Each structure stands twice: as structure tokens, then as C-alpha cells.
Amino acid sequence: MTPDAITRIHRSFEAQSMMATLGAEITEVAEGHVRITAPLLPGSLQQQGFGHAGLTFSIGDSAAGYAALTMLPLDCEVVTAEIKINLLAPAQGDLLIATGRVVKPGKRLCVVTSQVHAITNGDQKLIAVLQGTMVPVPLSGS
């Protein structure tokens, strides 16, 4: 990937106020692959004290979407057309890590997947898998 492509991913991510609210950060960018982390903050818990499924979904969706964006020209963005989540275990621990990957890139549709792991004292536990479709769209003003 070019430095411009990596910069584009980071700038787009920084423009998402939702990710900032969740304390999420991009920690890895490579062609077809993006990793996002988010702490389990008091404001992102559900009534039983686990991380809310909305947090898990949000970072999983974003990781998958940005993985798709790594495969597209610089004058494109992506939007989620559809995405499914399987919640496998409660989100408990210190940190969630979402790893997005491209299954099949395309000019009109990109099929993506992501896995979300919960980290507790260095141990990882798979808590969710997502699969979906991203649609490339032109950047505003392009």
C-alpha cells in the first residue's frame, strides 16, 4: 500500500465521531486487512456489565469497511450495504480487537468479514464474527 492510501484510511477513520466516542483506534492497516481496537469503557457496557453488542458491531463493521477501502482507488469511499453478526460470547475484558479482511474485492461490491476478540490479561477470546457487503462510492466532490 502507498503512504497516501494509508493516510486516507486514517483520515477517514478520524472523521468518524462515533469511533472517537467509543475510544476506538486503528492499530494496523495493510492491503485487504485492518485492525481496530476499543477499550471496554463504562459508557459502552450493557446492563449485565459486558461490552454492549453495539460496540462489538461498530468496530467489526468499521474494520471490515476499512479493509475494503484498502483495495479501492483513492477517489473512493465505502458504505455498508449489509452486514451480519454472530455474537459468540460476552464482551468482557479490557479491550476489544476487530480484525477486518476482504473476502472478495470488486468495483461494485466488496465482500468482507471481521472477527472481534476480547482481551483479558493478554488472553484473547473470539466473541463475534461478521460478514457483509461494502459498496464503493465516489468521494464527495469527485
C-alpha positions in Angstrom: 0.0 0.0 0.0 1.1 3.5 -0.7 1.6 6.1 2.1 -1.3 8.1 0.5 -3.6 5.1 0.8 -2.7 4.5 4.4 -3.1 8.2 5.2 -6.6 8.2 3.5 -7.7 5.3 5.8 -6.5 7.1 8.9 -8.1 10.5 7.9 -11.4 8.8 7.1 -11.4 7.0 10.4 -10.6 10.2 12.4 -13.6 11.8 10.8 -15.9 9.2 12.4 -17.1 10.8 15.6 -18.7 7.5 16.7 -15.3 5.8 16.8 -13.9 8.7 18.9 -16.8 8.3 21.3 -16.0 4.6 21.7 -12.3 5.3 22.2 -11.5 3.2 19.1 -8.2 3.4 17.3 -6.9 1.9 14.1 -3.8 -0.2 15.0 -3.0 -1.9 11.7 -3.5 -1.2 8.0 -2.4 -3.5 5.2 -3.9 -4.3 1.8 -7.2 -6.1 2.5 -6.7 -6.0 6.3 -7.5 -3.5 9.0 -7.4 -3.9 12.8 -9.3 -1.6 15.2 -9.1 -1.7 19.0 -11.6 -0.3 21.5 -11.4 -0.3 25.3 -14.4 -1.5 27.3 -15.3 1.8 28.8 -18.1 2.4 31.4 -20.2 4.1 28.8 -20.1 1.2 26.4 -21.4 -1.5 28.7 -24.8 -3.2 28.7 -27.0 -3.9 31.8 -25.1 -7.0 32.9 -21.7 -5.3 32.8 -20.5 -6.8 29.4 -19.5 -4.7 26.5 -22.6 -3.8 24.5 -23.2 -5.6 21.3 -23.4 -2.2 19.6 -19.7 -1.7 20.4 -18.8 -5.1 19.0 -20.8 -4.4 15.9 -19.5 -0.9 15.4 -15.8 -1.8 15.4 -16.4 -5.0 13.5 -18.3 -3.1 10.8 -15.6 -0.4 10.6 -12.7 -2.9 10.4 -14.4 -4.7 7.6 -15.3 -1.5 5.8 -11.8 -0.1 6.0 -10.3 -3.4 4.9 -12.4 -3.0 1.7 -11.3 0.6 1.3 -7.6 -0.5 1.2 -8.4 -2.3 -2.1 -10.0 0.7 -3.8 -8.7 3.7 -5.7 -8.0 6.9 -3.7 -11.1 8.7 -5.1 -13.5 6.2 -3.4 -15.1 5.6 -0.1 -17.3 2.7 1.0 -20.6 2.3 2.7 -22.1 -0.8 4.3 -24.8 -2.4 2.1 -25.4 -5.2 4.6 -23.6 -6.9 7.4 -24.5 -9.9 9.7 -23.1 -10.5 13.1 -22.9 -13.7 15.1 -22.3 -13.0 18.8 -20.4 -16.0 20.2 -19.5 -14.9 23.8 -20.0 -11.9 26.1 -17.6 -9.0 25.5 -15.8 -9.0 28.8 -12.2 -7.9 29.5 -10.1 -4.9 29.0 -10.1 -4.4 25.2 -11.8 -5.5 22.0 -9.9 -6.1 18.8 -11.7 -6.2 15.5 -9.8 -7.6 12.5 -11.4 -6.9 9.1 -10.5 -8.8 6.0 -11.6 -8.7 2.3 -13.0 -11.9 1.1 -13.6 -10.7 -2.5 -12.8 -7.2 -3.7 -14.8 -5.7 -6.5 -15.6 -2.5 -8.3 -19.3 -2.6 -7.4 -19.4 -4.8 -4.3 -16.7 -6.0 -1.8 -17.4 -9.0 0.3 -15.8 -8.6 3.8 -15.5 -10.3 7.1 -14.3 -9.4 10.5 -13.6 -11.2 13.8 -13.8 -9.5 17.2 -11.8 -10.7 20.1 -12.0 -9.7 23.8 -8.7 -9.3 25.5 -8.3 -10.1 29.3 -4.9 -10.0 30.9 -3.3 -10.8 27.5 -5.6 -13.7 26.7 -7.8 -13.5 23.6 -11.3 -14.9 23.2 -13.3 -14.8 20.0 -16.6 -13.1 20.8 -18.1 -12.3 17.3 -17.8 -12.8 13.6 -19.3 -10.5 11.0 -19.8 -10.9 7.2 -21.1 -8.3 4.9 -21.0 -6.4 1.7 -19.4 -2.9 1.2 -20.3 -0.7 -1.8 -17.7 1.6 -3.2 -18.9 5.2 -3.6 -17.1 8.3 -5.0 -15.7 10.7 -2.6 -17.8 13.8 -2.1 -16.8 16.3 -4.8 -15.3 13.7 -7.0 
